[in-house]
Amino acid sequence: MRIGIVGCGPAGLATALLLSRGGHDVALFERFDEPHAVGSGFILQPTGLAVLSELGLSDQIHDWGQRLDRIYGVAEPSGRIVLNVNYAALGEGFHGLAVHRAALFDVLYGAVQQSGIEVITGCDVRAIEYSDAGDPAIDGADQHHKRFDLIVDASGARSVLRQYATRPRNERSLEYGAIWGTFEWPGEPFDMRMLEQRYVGAHTMIGVLPIGRHRGAERNLVAFFWSLKTAAHPVWLDAGLEVWKSEVRNIWPESDAILQQIRDPSQMALAIYGHSTLSRPYGSRMAFVGDAAHSTSPQLGQGANMALLDAWALSEALNVPGDIDEQLRRYAQSRRWHVRAFQWSSLAMTPFYQSDSRVLAALRDLLFDPVSKLPIARRIVAGLISGMLAGPPKGLDYRSGMRTQD
């Protein structure tokens, strides 16, 4: 088929690579004049790493990223452990890989360029046209790039193309977001193989995530983030950096080595979160992948990993003979349980870590540490955070993306 993909983020790039490998004629559309990454750092889980391994990109992304063995969070001032995830609970050799978005983009985009996939830039796709025969076309594209057998929406959480889904659903904004920035790795006492977080109630969260390097960085980097209500961002700006830095130091004195690198508010970007799940991530000759199909808070850190799994599932569905409607239904069915389970798990967990609730924060502080020491609980929590709570899709081996030597 001739397939048009809207969006050059991880979802769009991975989908383009997998579909091109399957023999389809693929074109990528990007609204920016020059495709580039947006955002700071995140964790590639064994799920997402397995898809990158299938694309032959595992070694490249490991060379840029930072292996993670543990995710650890402490409530202040009590010192209670409220998050303690060890990848070893999943089995020998399992780990996460923290990366800068620019590193993942470079690896995927480089592979797209090497594959000869056509990339049309400066095209902000806002609408789809349908012929009398039901064939979709990209509104605003020239005639040569306009008509396709299938269009894939990989344009992200703010997608305007969701209206073409069989059951459209708008995103619901979440009250809490975060400010984040990328800085040089501070060294000790931070552990380079661990995401560390500090909490005050459920209303304040600080995170330190080692993310390796990207092509423009000479030294190892860290993503530093602070949770706050989106509506409170103007208040944060008005108060000034020194007021905020003093608050951060009072909670987590060791973070001073990072705070010293922050000299202007523009170094901390605002991230706004929302929740939306398409019950049927397809429409008439359209498929939805990544955040366009399902967006939520980042509590479980599954966004990019779910996008990569979507790309894999769609490519597998289109490889099975049948009409396109049947193939799209097969794609939706293959992702339904996994997407819904993690979407609602993330939504349910969010109030324990990002909300004004004193009761939920108290329950978290009281119960999480003793419960997490139970062997079965350690396995379940690790499975939830890693995205491996369910078994891998047919044909995908979660161990394939693990690097045995670092």
Secondary structure as UniProt FT lines:
FT   STRAND          2..6
FT   HELIX           10..21
FT   TURN            22..23
FT   STRAND          25..29
FT   STRAND          41..44
FT   HELIX           46..54
FT   TURN            55..56
FT   HELIX           58..64
FT   STRAND          66..68
FT   STRAND          70..75
FT   TURN            76..78
FT   STRAND          81..86
FT   HELIX           87..90
FT   TURN            92..93
FT   STRAND          96..100
FT   HELIX           101..115
FT   STRAND          118..120
FT   STRAND          128..130
FT   TURN            132..133
FT   STRAND          136..138
FT   TURN            139..140
FT   HELIX           143..145
FT   STRAND          150..153
FT   TURN            157..158
FT   HELIX           162..164
FT   STRAND          172..173
FT   STRAND          176..184
FT   TURN            188..189
FT   TURN            192..193
FT   STRAND          194..200
FT   TURN            201..203
FT   STRAND          204..212
FT   TURN            215..216
FT   STRAND          221..229
FT   HELIX           230..232
FT   HELIX           233..239
FT   HELIX           241..251
FT   HELIX           253..255
FT   HELIX           256..259
FT   TURN            260..261
FT   HELIX           265..267
FT   STRAND          269..271
FT   STRAND          274..277
FT   STRAND          282..283
FT   TURN            284..285
FT   STRAND          286..288
FT   HELIX           290..292
FT   STRAND          294..295
FT   HELIX           298..300
FT   HELIX           303..319
FT   HELIX           324..353
FT   HELIX           358..372
FT   HELIX           375..386
FT   TURN            394..395
FT   HELIX           398..401
//
